[in-house]
Amino acid sequence: MKDFKIDRFRHDGDKSFKLKKEPTKVDDLYEDDAHYEALLRQQAAEIDKWQERMYAHNRYGLVVVFQALDAAGKDGTIQHVFTGTNPAGVRVYSFKRPTDQELDHDFLWRSWRELPERGMIGIFNRSYYEEVLVTKVHPEILTLSQRLPEKATEDLDKLFKHRYEAIRDMEQFLYRNGFPTVKFYLHVSKEEQADRLIARIQDQEKNWKFEEGDVKERDFWDDYQEAYETCISETATDNSPWYVIPADDKKNMRLLVGRIIIEELKKLPITNPEPDEKRFKELQKLIAVIKAQ
């Protein structure tokens, strides 16, 4: 892969963040399709190796959050980046519209239930961040369907301030307990999103991916850009950073995400179990037993 610095996409709250300054496309990191496929396989093997090491160490887990506007490529990125990783070591959960049961709890409740065990990579396809994104663009959701106390919705600025604080506290709590959180915003341009939505309409086999509501939400493009900018600014920390990934080229996007996952796994102080010479010698005795069976 061409040399690049992933820190250029990393945001940890150390400086001001402006989404409009973030690129939606960068120079290709691959030479051609064959080179791209080779790089993707290499990354998948590395992720698998580090996940296995994390599992054997059994002290840490990794939470990976994917957020994006419609058609940015969340599903495909998850599929391609983690293909080749032991399925037993990865759990993917897609958050849809809250159910009645979920609405009868606080906004973080359903996320706590889906967190990974130690040794696992837990992937959130959308997440608790929807509750400071969609609800901020459509605040009527808070009053019409979220069953909050009337007083809680009297001052929406305070409500969102408290939600950002709750998210930071949650992620810091997870970090202290061995579950760092890495967050990706797949940053697609309005023009590229339009092309992808049209492609879904024109290809009958992809019609199932298309929802009429996606077109309606494009009317709120600027509102979503502002909501994401505020959200990232309020919740980016050194222990739980955001990575804003250019998403107009899907191949670049997947390579960037894969490399960042590897680097985040490498940061964990994980080691393979120390060899036990006594147990090794005892196990050798079982070879004869196995052969005799």
NORKABEL-V706899 format. One record per backbone hydrogen bond with DSSP energy under -0.5 kcal/mol. NH is the residue of the N-H (numbers start at 0). CO is the residue of the C=O. Records with the same first field share a line. If there is no record, write none. Layout:
NH = CO ; CO
This chain:
1 = 28
5 = 3
7 = 4
8 = 5
9 = 6
10 = 241
20 = 17
21 = 18
35 = 31
36 = 32
37 = 33
38 = 34
39 = 35
40 = 36
41 = 37
42 = 38
43 = 39
44 = 40
45 = 41
46 = 42
47 = 43
48 = 44
49 = 45
50 = 46
51 = 47
52 = 48
53 = 49
54 = 50
55 = 51
56 = 52
57 = 53
58 = 53
60 = 177
61 = 119
62 = 179
63 = 61 ; 121
64 = 62 ; 181
65 = 123
66 = 64 ; 183
68 = 185
71 = 68
76 = 72
77 = 73
78 = 74
79 = 75
80 = 76
81 = 77
82 = 78
84 = 81
88 = 85
89 = 86
90 = 120
92 = 122
94 = 92 ; 124
95 = 93
102 = 98
103 = 99 ; 100
104 = 101
108 = 105
110 = 107
111 = 107
112 = 108
113 = 109 ; 110
114 = 111
118 = 59
119 = 116
120 = 88
121 = 61 ; 119
122 = 90 ; 120
123 = 63 ; 121
124 = 92 ; 122
125 = 65 ; 123
129 = 126
130 = 127
131 = 128
132 = 129
133 = 129
134 = 129
136 = 132
137 = 133
138 = 135
140 = 137
141 = 138
142 = 138
143 = 139
144 = 140
145 = 140
147 = 141
151 = 148
152 = 148 ; 149
153 = 150
158 = 154
159 = 155
160 = 156
161 = 157
162 = 158
163 = 159
164 = 160
165 = 161
166 = 162
167 = 163
168 = 164
169 = 165
170 = 166
171 = 167
172 = 168
173 = 169
174 = 170
175 = 171
176 = 172
177 = 174
178 = 173
179 = 60
180 = 238
181 = 62
182 = 240
183 = 64
184 = 242
185 = 66 ; 183
186 = 184 ; 244
187 = 185
192 = 188
193 = 189
194 = 190
195 = 191
196 = 192
197 = 193
198 = 194
199 = 195
200 = 196
201 = 197
202 = 198
203 = 201
205 = 202
206 = 203
208 = 205
209 = 205 ; 206
213 = 210
214 = 210 ; 211
215 = 211
216 = 212
217 = 213 ; 214
218 = 215
219 = 216
220 = 217
223 = 219
224 = 220
225 = 221
226 = 222
227 = 223
228 = 224
229 = 225
230 = 226
231 = 227
232 = 228
233 = 229
234 = 230
235 = 231
236 = 234 ; 239
241 = 10
242 = 182
243 = 8
244 = 184 ; 242
246 = 186
247 = 23
249 = 247
252 = 248
253 = 249
254 = 250
255 = 251
256 = 252
257 = 253
258 = 254
259 = 255
260 = 256
261 = 257
262 = 258
263 = 259
264 = 260
265 = 261
266 = 262
267 = 263 ; 264
269 = 267
276 = 274
279 = 275
280 = 276
281 = 277
282 = 278
283 = 279
284 = 280 ; 281
285 = 282
286 = 283
287 = 283
288 = 284
289 = 285
290 = 286
291 = 287
292 = 288 ; 289
